[in-house]
């Protein structure tokens, strides 16, 4: 069994496309799979949409991405785990490559990524820097990470003391368990944060976190980009 864990908070607009893409990616493999949506305190139709697409829904109320992912993984039954954000679209190529990597001995990994839609100038620069940087340092992005269940358990799961940068901690924890790979195949994730927030806001937040260190991501305060009220995506207008 291959399990896809999708954390979601008020994702009724994009969740259906994410779940459809997962199902299409698995069609050609002819292998059993499941989708577990960890619905974290949603106030919209997120849970209903997940069920309409045949997903198992786990209700949590922690408003924390690490906690939601762990809850989904606990409910999942697969020997291989895929963590896919609710605003991210996978392809058959990336899923097949990830499964092949794990069957070839890798404990887990990530892949390249790109943002959808129109991006502001600062967003294009950020994307041009972030994608090769993640590959160069062997870091999985938060929107798509895969691992074996054994490695996940040995790593201790997602670090629930962190409200951001949890993908960095998870990458490091999995690397201690064995071979961690970054695939050349890519996923597409939403660029809505880049469109809805100014460069000053988003880059300022990233700079502050870089200067303040790990302590600044151990609380939700100051992380409005991820935990504040979601702003409308200008591309939806």
N, C-alpha and C positions, 0 to 999 in steps of 0.2 A: 504494500500500500504506500502511495505517495500522498502526503498531506500538505495542503496549502493553507497557511494561516494568514488571515487578512484582518488586521486591526482596523476598526472603523469608528469614527465619531461624526455623526451628522454628515454622512457621505451618500445621501440618496441620489445625488446628481451623477456621480461618477462610478459608484459601486457596481451597477449592472454591467457596464462595459468591462470592468476589471474581471468580474466573474465569468462573463461570456468568453473573454480572451483565454482564461485559464482552461475552461472546458474545451475550447477549440484546439488549444495547444496539446491537450492530452488525447484528443480523438485518435490521432494516427498512431499512438503508442500502444493502444490496446492493452493497457495496464490499469489495474484498479487505482482509483484516486478519490480523495475527498477534499472538500473545501470547508474550513471552519472559519466563520466570521466572528471575531471577538468584538461585540457591539459595546463600546465603552460610553455609557451614559448618553446615547443619542436621543434627541428629542424629535426627530423626523422619521421617515419611513425606512431607515437603514435596515432594520431587522426584517421588515416585511419583504423588502427587495431581495435580501439575502435568501430568505426561505423560498421565494419565487424561483430563484435560480438553483434550488436544490442544496443549498449550503446548510450546514449545522450552525446554529446561532448560540453563542455563549454570551450571556449578559454579564458585564462587569461594570463597576462604577468607581474607577480609580483615576480617570483622566490622566493617564500616563501611558505612553506608547510601550515602554518596556513591560509594564504590568499586563497590558492588554495582550501583548504577544505571548507572554508566559501563560496566561489563562487559555489562550487558543491552543498552544502547544500541549498543555495538560489534557485538553479534551480530545486532541488529535490521536490517531491510532497508528499512523504510518511510521515506517522505519527511516524514511527520508522526509525532511521537513523543508518547506519553502515558505519564507516570510515575505509576503508581497503587500505593499501598501495599497490602500483602497483607491488611490488615484493613479495606479501604475498598471500599464498594459504589457503583458508578457507575450512572447512568441513561441511557436513550437521549437524553433531552433535553439533558443536559450534554455528552455526546459530540458530538451533532449541532451544538450551539452552538459548541463548541470548533473543530470542523472548519470550520464556516462562518466563524468569526473568522479562522482561518489562511488560508482561501481568499480572505478579504476583505482580506488584507494584514497581519494581525497576525503578529508573530514568535512569539508564545506567550502564555501566561497561566495563570490559575488560576480558582478558583470559590469560592462560599460552601461552608461545610461545617457539619455538625452531628454531635454524638456520639450513639451508640446507647445504649439501655438506661437503667437507673436511674443517676443521678449524685448523689454526695454534695453537700451544700450548697455547699462551696467550688468544686466542679466546675461547678455551675450558674452560679455567679457568674463563674467564669473563662470559660465558654463564652459568656455574655452579653456579656462584654467583648471576648474575642478575635475573634469573628466580625466585628463591625462595625469593629474596629480593623484587621484584615487588609484589609478592603475600603477603609477610609478612606486607608490608606497605599499601597494597590495592591500588596499582598504576596500571593503564592501560598503556600498551605499546603503542607507537605511531602507530605501524603497524596495530592495531585492537582495535577500541573503538566503542561502541554502546551507543545510548541514545534515549529517546523519543524526538520528535520535541519540545514539550512543555518545557522540561527540557533544551534543547539546546538553545531555545530562552531566557529562564529565566537566563541561565548562561552567555548569551551575546556572544555565539559562541566561536570560537577559538580566542585566544588573538593574534592579528596581530601586537602587539609591540614586539613579540618574534620570533626569527629565529631558536631557538632550545629550548628544554625543554618545548615545548608547551603542551605536553601530561600531564605533571605535573600540569600546570595551569588549564587545562581542567578538570582533575580529581578532583582537589580541588573545582572548580566552580560547577561541577555537584554534588559533595557531599553536598554542601550547599543547594541543591534542594531536597534531599531525599536519599533513599537507593541506594548505589553504590556497585556493586558486581564484584568479580573477579572469573570467571568460572574456573572449573577444566579442561574443554575441552581446546584444544590448536590449534593454527595455526602454519604454517611453514612460516618463513620469510627468505629472502636471507641473506646468510652470506658473501656476496661479499665484503662488507666494511672491514670485519675482514681479508679476504684473500688478499685484495688489499693494505691495509695499514699495516705498521709495528706496533707492540705493542707500541713502543716508540711514534709513531705519534698519534695513537688513544687514548691510555691511557694518554698521555701527554695532549692532548686536553681536555679530561674529567676532569683531575686533575686541569687544569688551569681554567676551567669553575666553578668547585666546589669552588676553592679558590676565584675567582673574583666575584662570585655571579651573581645576576640577570642582572646586567648591561651589562655583557659580552655577553648575548644572545639577546640583543636588537639591534644588528647590525650584518651584514653578515660577516664582517671582522673577520678573525680568525676561521671561521667555514667551512674551506675547505673540511673537511670530508663529510659535507652534501651539500655544495654549490659550491665546486671547480669542476674543470673538472673531470669527472668520469673516473677512471682508469679501464682498462680491468680486468675482473674477471679471475684470474689464472685458475680456473676450466673450462674456455671456451677454453683454448688452447689445 
